[in-house]
Amino acid sequence: MIKLTLPDGGILEVENGATVLDAAGQISRSLAKIAVCGVSDGKMVDLSTALTRDTSLRIVTEKDPEALEVLRHTTAHIMAQAVKRLFSPVAVAIGPAIDNGFYYDFDLDHTFSDEDLATIEKEMRNIIKENIPITRRTLSAREAQDYFHEKKEPYKEELLRDIPPEEPISLYEQGDFSDLCRGPHLPATGRVKHFRLLSVAGAYWRGDEKNKMLQRIYGTAFFSGEALDDHIRAMEEARMRDHRKLGKQMGLFHIEPDFGPGLVYWLPKGAFIRRKLEDYLIDELIRAGYSIVNTPHISKSDLWKTSGHWNFYRENMFSPITIDEEEYLLKPMNCPFHVLIFKNETRSYRDLPVKTAEFGTVYRYERSGVLHGLMRVRGFTQDDAHIFCRPDQLHQEIMDLIAFTKRVLHVFGFEKFDVYLSTRPEKYVGELEQWDIATRALEEALKDTGLDYTVDPGEGVFYGPKIDIKIRDSLNRSWQCTTIQVDFNLPQRFDIHYIGDDGEPHRPIMIHRALMGSLERFFGVLIEHYAGAFPAWLLPVHAKILPIADRHLDYAGRIKDALSNSGVYADIDSRNEKVGKKIRDAQVTEKVPYMLIIGDKEEEEKTVSVRSRTGEDLGSFTLDDFTRLVLDDIRLKR
């Protein structure tokens, strides 16, 4: 007999060689029915795994968050099996579970259509109905390579060439389909019930545009039909809020794929909103003791060699340009420039902390296949800030940054956050002692603020650990925005110091902070968060004046002038269109907060009839009353 330590501390004795499923059944029959996999000594394992030694064991059920990944990974294999049954010849590439679903990449001559997705779904249901057992097999990498060579699966062969020949590899098999996989998986295809194939996209093999373009099918799966339906509805809502669609519809931004993919053209309305975002944050930064600076867009490559970016970040930097026989680079970061600003004058311990902030435009090479509207671009502006402080100030500065971040993000309606503490990566610079000090400072600050957080091992940057704050939008989607990083490396590399109270030079600690992150990305998030209905304080047009007939144009002009003089921005829709269409265009397409309808009655009574963009008829207002309404919206940032 062997002993299994259960999550509640209890001990379960089972026969040597009993499976995880046997153990679940011994605990209770109902548990066995909803068991998905097990966690043995911290490692996820299949229900069919034999238990041969004393171990801790937790049964993962359909109610546990890890279970969805197992379900979706199994569903991805079922999809690949269906595609191979329906289309020949076809080679499969990779097919992982991802956030909210799964995908698989395929190489075949046929181009998938929406009708094909329906056909594949039908075949998947056949495979599920067959209830094919899913089994795990272990063999060496060399044996696996021979196996997939025989099956004419070149992408699997290529993956296996990167693995030492004798290293053990696991394959998962279900009937006539097999694939490289770590697992775990559901025990049989019949456990999958509720799934949907969603779309087809192109994807370069291994994300490299020099490689062949494959076809990627996306799908999702849930343990209940209700959860699947809810997800599909949320996806439809997300499609309606897509920042690329709304950006074009509302005239906010434009990207020229022929003259610079990943480079953003800010159109007048979008540029106005961006300026409002900057102005707001600059005011907050000045109140918090920051100095606003501006730095060049290029620098000699020596700067990036000194900073370490040349060795650790080179693949994300654009190719050098030559000026006067010297090598220059577009800046991928603002931080080395801020170090040079700090170094520009002698600093006393009394001067610290020194806080510099900049809306600095940076340039990073992103493969064309991953560019995505405003969310993934090649040129973007960071709301960047750097704090140079003494060791005794570090804890309080991190505390202040977290409070500052929460205060600013609340203004935009972000109330929920996912917080991560990212620790030392595999490739890093600096001494372990410094990393430990920095990591401890971040962790203690998080604990003192009372924020729940998750440790993200190995996800720090090469020069230091960091706090990542991901915001939850109105659809409860997570977006990476804020990062707070502690850095001992750059102060050392650039040999900066301050004069301490002992008259001797001391090395400051540097904190990197981006609150919104990329302005482009944050703007895209805001478009989708607000569904394009930005609060009035950010907009260049607060009200659209809609005259019913041409004879009301003079009155409309007087209203516009009076509103403008009071700080309310208004436009007149003077088109020869019915007022119903003017209302729809202003409300649905332009998403203007208020529509002012004026006809004979309004002109005679010197009033306006007001409708909100939600469709509500607010009734008749005097101009003074309407002005107060809008100015209150602006003052309260709503």
C-alpha positions in Angstrom: 0.0 0.0 0.0 1.1 3.6 -0.6 0.0 6.7 1.2 -1.5 9.8 -0.5 -1.6 13.1 1.3 -4.8 14.9 0.4 -5.4 18.7 0.3 -7.1 18.7 3.7 -4.1 16.9 5.3 -5.9 13.6 5.4 -4.1 10.3 4.4 -5.6 8.0 1.8 -4.1 4.5 1.4 -4.3 2.8 -2.0 -2.7 -0.2 -3.6 0.7 0.3 -5.3 0.0 0.9 -9.0 -3.6 2.3 -8.5 -4.4 5.1 -10.8 -5.3 8.6 -10.0 -8.9 7.8 -11.1 -8.9 4.8 -8.7 -7.9 7.2 -5.9 -10.7 9.6 -6.8 -13.2 6.8 -6.8 -12.0 5.6 -3.4 -12.6 9.1 -2.1 -16.1 9.3 -3.6 -17.9 8.1 -6.7 -19.3 11.5 -7.4 -15.7 12.9 -7.4 -14.5 10.3 -9.9 -17.4 11.3 -12.3 -16.2 14.9 -12.5 -12.5 14.3 -12.2 -10.4 15.8 -15.0 -6.8 15.0 -13.9 -4.7 14.9 -10.8 -1.9 17.0 -9.2 0.8 14.8 -7.7 3.6 16.6 -5.8 2.7 19.8 -7.7 2.7 18.2 -11.2 -0.5 17.8 -13.3 -1.0 14.2 -14.3 -3.5 12.1 -16.2 -6.3 10.2 -14.4 -4.7 7.0 -15.8 -1.3 7.7 -14.2 -0.2 4.9 -11.9 0.7 5.8 -8.3 3.8 3.9 -7.2 5.1 5.9 -4.2 3.9 8.0 -1.3 2.9 11.4 -2.7 0.6 14.4 -2.2 -2.5 14.2 -4.5 -5.2 16.6 -5.4 -8.0 15.7 -7.8 -8.8 18.4 -10.3 -12.5 18.5 -11.2 -14.5 20.4 -13.8 -15.0 23.2 -11.2 -11.3 23.9 -10.9 -9.7 26.6 -13.1 -6.9 24.3 -14.3 -9.6 21.9 -15.7 -10.5 24.2 -18.6 -6.9 24.1 -20.0 -7.1 20.3 -20.0 -10.5 20.3 -21.7 -9.4 22.8 -24.3 -6.2 21.0 -25.1 -8.1 17.7 -25.6 -10.6 19.5 -27.8 -7.8 20.9 -29.9 -6.5 17.3 -30.5 -10.1 16.3 -31.5 -10.2 19.1 -33.9 -6.8 18.1 -35.4 -8.0 14.5 -35.7 -11.1 15.7 -37.5 -9.1 17.9 -40.0 -6.8 14.9 -40.8 -9.8 12.7 -41.4 -11.5 15.3 -43.7 -8.5 16.7 -45.6 -5.6 14.9 -47.1 -2.7 15.4 -47.2 -2.4 17.7 -44.2 0.5 18.3 -41.8 -0.2 19.5 -38.3 2.0 22.0 -36.4 1.2 23.1 -32.9 -2.1 23.2 -31.0 -2.1 24.6 -27.5 -4.8 25.7 -25.1 -4.8 29.5 -24.8 -6.7 32.0 -22.8 -10.4 31.5 -23.5 -9.9 28.6 -26.0 -7.4 26.8 -28.2 -6.0 26.7 -31.7 -4.2 24.4 -34.1 -2.0 25.2 -37.1 -2.3 23.2 -40.3 -0.3 23.0 -43.5 -2.5 21.9 -46.5 -3.3 23.1 -50.0 -7.0 23.6 -49.3 -8.0 27.1 -47.9 -10.4 26.7 -45.0 -13.8 28.5 -45.3 -16.6 29.1 -42.8 -18.4 26.1 -44.3 -15.4 24.0 -43.6 -15.5 25.0 -39.9 -19.1 23.6 -39.8 -18.0 20.4 -41.4 -15.0 20.0 -39.1 -17.3 20.6 -36.1 -19.6 17.8 -37.3 -16.7 15.4 -37.6 -15.5 16.4 -34.2 -18.9 15.4 -32.8 -18.5 12.0 -34.5 -15.2 11.6 -32.8 -16.7 12.6 -29.5 -19.6 10.1 -30.0 -17.0 7.3 -30.7 -15.7 8.0 -27.1 -12.1 7.1 -28.2 -9.7 6.4 -25.3 -6.9 8.9 -25.0 -3.6 7.2 -24.0 -0.1 8.4 -23.2 3.0 6.8 -24.7 6.7 7.5 -23.8 9.6 7.1 -26.2 12.9 8.8 -26.9 13.2 11.9 -29.0 15.0 9.9 -31.7 12.2 7.3 -31.8 9.6 10.0 -31.9 11.4 11.6 -34.8 11.4 8.4 -36.7 7.7 7.9 -35.9 6.7 11.3 -37.2 8.9 11.0 -40.2 7.0 7.8 -41.2 3.7 9.7 -40.6 4.9 12.6 -42.9 4.7 15.2 -40.1 7.6 17.6 -40.9 6.7 20.1 -38.2 6.9 17.5 -35.5 10.2 16.3 -36.9 11.6 19.9 -36.7 10.5 20.3 -33.1 12.1 17.1 -32.1 15.5 18.0 -33.7 15.8 20.7 -31.0 15.7 18.0 -28.3 18.5 15.6 -27.2 18.0 12.2 -29.0 17.7 10.1 -25.8 15.4 12.5 -23.9 12.1 10.9 -23.1 9.1 12.3 -25.1 5.4 11.8 -24.5 2.9 11.2 -27.2 -0.9 11.2 -26.8 -2.9 8.9 -29.0 -6.6 8.7 -29.7 -7.5 6.2 -32.4 -5.8 7.1 -35.7 -4.4 10.4 -34.3 -1.3 11.1 -32.3 0.7 14.1 -31.3 3.6 15.3 -29.2 2.3 16.6 -26.0 3.2 17.0 -22.3 -0.5 16.5 -21.2 -2.5 15.9 -19.2 -5.6 15.1 -21.2 -9.1 13.9 -20.6 -9.4 10.1 -20.5 -11.5 9.8 -23.6 -13.0 12.0 -26.4 -16.5 11.4 -25.0 -15.8 13.8 -22.1 -15.9 16.8 -24.4 -19.4 18.2 -24.9 -19.6 21.9 -25.4 -17.3 23.5 -28.0 -17.3 25.9 -30.9 -14.9 26.6 -33.8 -14.6 30.4 -34.1 -12.3 31.5 -36.9 -9.5 30.9 -39.3 -6.3 33.0 -39.5 -2.9 32.9 -41.1 0.1 32.1 -38.8 3.7 31.8 -39.8 5.4 28.7 -38.5 7.1 29.5 -35.3 5.9 33.1 -35.6 8.7 33.9 -38.2 7.6 35.6 -41.4 10.5 33.9 -43.2 8.8 30.6 -42.6 5.7 29.2 -44.4 2.3 30.6 -43.7 0.0 28.1 -42.0 -3.7 28.1 -41.4 -4.7 28.5 -37.8 -8.2 27.4 -36.6 -9.3 29.0 -33.3 -12.0 27.4 -31.1 -13.2 27.3 -27.5 -14.7 24.7 -25.2 -16.5 24.7 -21.8 -17.8 22.1 -19.4 -21.4 23.5 -19.7 -23.5 24.8 -22.5 -24.5 27.9 -20.5 -20.8 28.8 -20.0 -20.2 28.4 -23.8 -23.2 30.5 -24.7 -22.1 33.2 -22.3 -18.6 33.2 -23.8 -20.0 33.5 -27.4 -22.2 36.4 -26.3 -19.2 38.1 -24.8 -17.2 37.5 -27.9 -19.9 39.1 -30.0 -19.9 42.1 -27.7 -16.1 42.3 -28.0 -16.4 42.2 -31.8 -18.7 45.2 -31.6 -16.2 47.0 -29.4 -13.2 46.2 -31.6 -11.0 49.3 -31.4 -10.0 48.8 -35.1 -13.6 48.9 -36.2 -14.6 51.8 -33.9 -11.4 53.7 -34.6 -12.3 53.8 -38.3 -16.0 54.4 -37.7 -15.3 57.3 -35.3 -12.3 58.8 -37.2 -9.8 58.3 -34.3 -6.7 56.8 -35.9 -5.4 55.2 -39.1 -2.5 52.8 -40.0 -1.0 52.8 -43.5 0.1 49.2 -44.1 1.8 50.1 -47.4 3.9 52.9 -45.9 4.6 51.7 -42.4 2.8 48.8 -40.8 2.6 49.2 -37.0 3.0 53.0 -37.2 -0.1 55.0 -36.1 -1.6 58.1 -37.7 -3.6 60.0 -35.1 -6.6 61.6 -36.7 -8.0 64.9 -35.3 -10.5 63.4 -32.9 -8.1 60.7 -31.7 -5.3 63.2 -31.4 -7.5 65.5 -29.3 -8.4 62.6 -26.9 -4.7 61.6 -26.7 -3.8 65.2 -25.8 -6.4 65.2 -23.0 -4.9 62.0 -21.6 -1.5 63.5 -21.6 -2.6 66.8 -20.1 -4.4 65.0 -17.3 -1.5 62.7 -16.5 1.0 65.6 -16.6 -1.0 67.5 -14.1 -1.1 64.5 -11.8 2.7 63.9 -12.3 3.6 67.5 -11.4 1.4 67.3 -8.3 3.3 64.1 -7.3 6.7 65.9 -7.6 7.8 64.7 -11.1 9.8 66.9 -13.6 8.7 66.6 -17.2 11.5 66.0 -19.7 11.9 65.2 -23.4 14.7 63.2 -24.9 16.0 62.3 -28.5 14.5 59.6 -30.7 18.0 58.3 -31.7 21.3 57.8 -30.0 24.7 56.3 -30.8 24.8 52.5 -30.4 27.4 53.0 -27.7 24.6 54.1 -25.4 22.8 50.8 -25.8 26.0 48.9 -25.3 26.6 50.7 -22.1 23.0 50.1 -20.9 23.1 46.4 -21.7 20.2 46.6 -24.2 22.6 45.7 -27.1 23.2 42.3 -25.6 19.8 41.6 -24.0 17.3 43.4 -26.2 19.0 43.5 -29.7 16.4 41.3 -31.5 13.7 43.9 -30.6 15.7 46.9 -31.9 15.6 48.2 -35.5 18.8 48.0 -37.6 21.4 50.8 -37.1 21.6 53.9 -39.3 24.9 55.6 -40.1 25.4 59.3 -39.5 28.9 60.8 -40.0 30.3 57.3 -40.1 28.9 56.6 -36.6 26.3 54.0 -35.8 22.9 55.2 -34.4 19.8 53.4 -33.3 16.2 54.3 -32.9 15.5 54.2 -29.2 13.6 51.2 -27.9 13.6 52.6 -24.3 13.7 56.0 -22.6 15.5 54.9 -19.5 19.2 55.4 -20.5 18.3 59.0 -21.5 16.8 59.6 -18.0 20.0 58.2 -16.4 22.0 60.8 -18.4 19.7 63.6 -17.3 20.2 62.5 -13.6 24.0 62.4 -14.3 24.0 65.9 -15.8 24.4 67.6 -12.4 25.7 66.8 -9.0 23.0 65.4 -6.6 22.9 65.5 -2.9 21.1 63.0 -0.7 18.8 65.9 0.2 17.7 66.1 -3.5 16.5 62.5 -3.6 14.1 61.2 -4.8 14.6 62.7 -8.2 11.6 61.9 -10.4 11.6 62.4 -14.2 8.7 61.7 -16.5 8.3 61.7 -20.3 5.8 60.9 -23.0 8.6 59.3 -24.9 8.1 57.7 -28.3 10.1 54.5 -28.8 10.5 52.1 -31.7 10.6 48.3 -31.4 10.7 45.7 -34.0 7.6 43.5 -34.0 7.1 40.8 -36.6 4.4 41.7 -39.1 2.4 38.7 -38.2 1.8 39.9 -34.6 0.9 43.5 -35.4 -2.6 44.2 -34.2 -4.3 47.7 -34.5 -3.1 49.8 -31.6 -2.5 46.9 -29.3 0.8 45.7 -31.0 2.7 48.4 -33.0 6.3 49.3 -33.9 6.3 52.9 -32.8 4.5 53.9 -29.6 4.7 56.5 -26.8 5.2 55.4 -23.3 4.1 57.5 -20.3 7.5 56.7 -18.9 8.9 57.8 -15.5 12.0 57.0 -13.5 12.7 57.6 -9.9 16.2 57.8 -8.4 16.1 57.2 -4.7 18.2 56.3 -1.7 17.9 52.7 -0.3 15.9 54.0 2.7 13.4 55.6 0.4 12.7 52.5 -1.8 9.8 51.0 0.1 7.8 54.2 0.4 8.4 55.1 -3.3 7.0 51.7 -4.4 4.0 52.2 -2.0 3.4 55.7 -3.5 3.6 54.4 -7.0 1.0 51.7 -6.4 -1.3 54.3 -4.8 -0.7 56.7 -7.7 -1.5 54.0 -10.2 -4.7 53.0 -8.6 -5.9 56.6 -8.3 -5.3 57.3 -11.9 -6.7 54.1 -13.3 -9.9 54.6 -11.2 -10.5 57.8 -13.1 -11.0 55.7 -16.3 -13.3 53.3 -14.6 -10.9 50.5 -13.9 -11.7 49.1 -10.5 -10.4 45.5 -10.8 -6.8 44.5 -11.1 -4.7 41.4 -11.5 -1.3 42.0 -9.9 1.9 39.9 -10.5 5.3 40.0 -8.9 7.7 38.9 -11.7 11.0 37.5 -10.4 14.5 37.0 -11.8 14.6 35.5 -15.4 17.1 33.0 -16.7 19.2 35.7 -18.5 19.9 38.5 -16.1 22.6 41.0 -15.1 23.6 42.2 -11.6 24.4 40.4 -8.3 22.0 38.0 -6.7 22.1 40.0 -3.5 20.8 43.1 -5.3 18.0 41.0 -7.0 17.0 39.7 -3.5 16.8 43.2 -2.1 14.8 44.5 -5.0 12.4 41.5 -5.0 11.9 41.8 -1.3 11.1 45.5 -1.6 8.5 45.0 -4.2 6.9 42.1 -2.3 6.8 44.0 1.0 5.2 47.0 -0.6 2.5 44.7 -2.2 1.8 43.2 1.2 1.6 46.6 2.9 -0.9 47.9 0.3 -3.1 44.8 0.9 -3.2 44.0 -2.8 -3.7 40.4 -3.7 -0.9 39.3 -6.1 0.6 36.3 -7.8 4.3 35.5 -8.1 5.2 35.0 -11.7 8.6 33.2 -11.6 11.2 34.1 -14.1 9.2 36.9 -15.8 11.2 39.9 -14.6 13.3 42.0 -17.0 17.0 41.3 -17.4 18.0 44.2 -15.1 15.5 43.7 -12.2 12.2 42.3 -10.8 8.9 44.0 -11.4 5.3 44.4 -10.4 2.9 44.1 -13.3 -0.7 45.4 -12.9 -3.2 44.2 -15.4 -6.5 46.0 -15.5 -9.9 44.4 -16.0 -12.1 46.2 -18.5 -15.9 46.5 -18.7 -16.0 43.0 -20.3 -13.7 41.6 -17.5 -10.9 41.1 -20.0 -7.3 41.5 -18.6 -4.9 44.1 -20.1 -1.3 44.7 -19.2 -0.7 48.4 -18.5 1.3 49.3 -15.4 4.7 48.1 -14.6 7.0 49.0 -11.7 10.6 47.8 -11.9 13.5 48.1 -9.5 16.9 48.5 -11.1 20.4 48.4 -9.6 22.0 47.7 -13.0 21.7 51.0 -14.9 23.0 53.2 -12.1 26.0 50.9 -11.9 26.6 50.7 -15.7 26.4 54.5 -16.0 28.3 55.1 -12.8 25.8 57.6 -11.3 25.9 58.6 -7.7 24.7 61.2 -5.2 26.6 62.7 -2.3 25.5 61.3 1.0 25.3 63.0 4.4 28.8 61.6 5.0 30.2 63.6 2.0 30.9 60.4 0.1 29.4 59.3 -3.3 26.6 56.7 -3.0 24.8 54.7 -5.7 21.1 55.5 -6.1 18.4 52.9 -6.8 16.4 53.4 -10.0 12.7 52.6 -10.3 11.2 52.3 -13.8 7.5 53.1 -14.0 5.0 53.1 -16.9 1.4 53.7 -15.8 -0.6 53.6 -18.9 2.2 51.8 -20.6 1.9 52.5 -24.3 -0.4 55.4 -25.0 -1.5 53.7 -28.2 -2.3 50.4 -26.4 -4.1 52.2 -23.6 -6.1 54.2 -26.1 -7.1 51.0 -27.8 -8.1 49.5 -24.4 -10.2 52.6 -23.6 -12.0 52.4 -27.0 -13.1 48.9 -26.2 -13.7 49.6 -22.5 -16.0 52.5 -23.3 -17.3 50.9 -26.5 -16.3 54.2 -28.1 -18.5 56.2 -25.8 -15.7 58.2 -24.2 -16.6 60.4 -21.2 -17.2 64.0 -22.0 -14.0 65.4 -20.4 -11.9 63.6 -23.1 -13.9 64.6 -26.2 -13.6 67.4 -28.8 -17.4 67.4 -29.3 -19.7 67.3 -26.3 -22.9 68.1 -28.2 -24.2 67.8 -31.7 -26.6 70.5 -32.7 -29.3 69.1 -35.0 -31.4 71.8 -36.8 -34.6 70.3 -38.1 -34.7 72.7 -41.2 -32.3 75.2 -42.8 -34.3 78.1 -41.3 -32.9 77.0 -37.9 -29.3 77.2 -38.9 -28.9 80.8 -37.6 -30.2 79.8 -34.2 -27.9 76.7 -34.2 -24.9 79.0 -34.9 -25.8 81.2 -32.0 -26.1 78.2 -29.7 -22.7 76.9 -30.8 -21.0 80.2 -30.1 -22.6 80.5 -26.7 -21.6 77.0 -25.7 -18.0 77.4 -27.0 -17.7 80.6 -24.9 -18.7 78.6 -21.9 -16.2 75.8 -22.5 -18.6 73.3 -24.1 -17.5 72.0 -27.5 -20.3 71.7 -30.1 -20.8 71.0 -33.8 -23.7 71.6 -36.1 -25.0 68.9 -38.4 -26.1 71.1 -41.3 -26.7 68.3 -43.8 -30.0 68.2 -45.7 -31.0 65.0 -43.9 -34.0 64.0 -41.8 -33.5 64.7 -38.1 -33.9 60.9 -37.3 -30.8 60.1 -39.4 -28.9 63.0 -37.8 -29.7 61.6 -34.4 -28.7 58.0 -35.4 -25.4 59.2 -36.9 -24.5 61.3 -33.9 -25.6 58.7 -31.3 -24.5 55.4 -33.0 -21.6 56.3 -35.3 -20.0 59.3 -33.7 -21.1 58.5 -30.1 -21.5 62.2 -29.1 -22.7 62.5 -25.5 -25.6 64.8 -26.3 -27.7 65.8 -29.2 -29.5 69.1 -29.3 -32.5 69.1 -31.5 -33.8 72.6 -32.5 -36.9 73.5 -34.4 -39.5 76.3 -34.4 -40.6 75.7 -30.8 -37.0 75.6 -29.4 -36.0 78.8 -31.3 -39.2 80.6 -30.1 -38.7 79.6 -26.5 -34.8 79.9 -26.6 -34.3 76.3 -25.5 -32.9 73.1 -26.8 -34.4 69.6 -26.8 -31.7 67.2 -25.4 -31.1 63.5 -26.1 -28.3 61.5 -24.6 -26.3 59.0 -26.6 -27.9 56.2 -24.6 -31.1 57.1 -26.4 -32.8 58.8 -23.5 -35.0 61.9 -24.2 -33.9 64.3 -21.5 -36.4 67.0 -22.4 -36.2 70.7 -22.9 -33.3 72.7 -21.4 -32.3 76.4 -21.3 -28.9 76.9 -22.6 -27.6 77.8 -19.2 -29.0 74.6 -17.7 -27.5 72.5 -20.4 -24.1 74.2 -20.1 -24.1 73.4 -16.4 -25.0 69.7 -17.1 -22.0 69.3 -19.5 -19.6 71.2 -17.3 -20.5 69.0 -14.4 -19.8 66.0 -16.6 -16.4 67.4 -17.4 -15.6 68.4 -13.8 -16.6 65.0 -12.5 -14.8 63.2 -15.4 -17.8 61.2 -16.5 
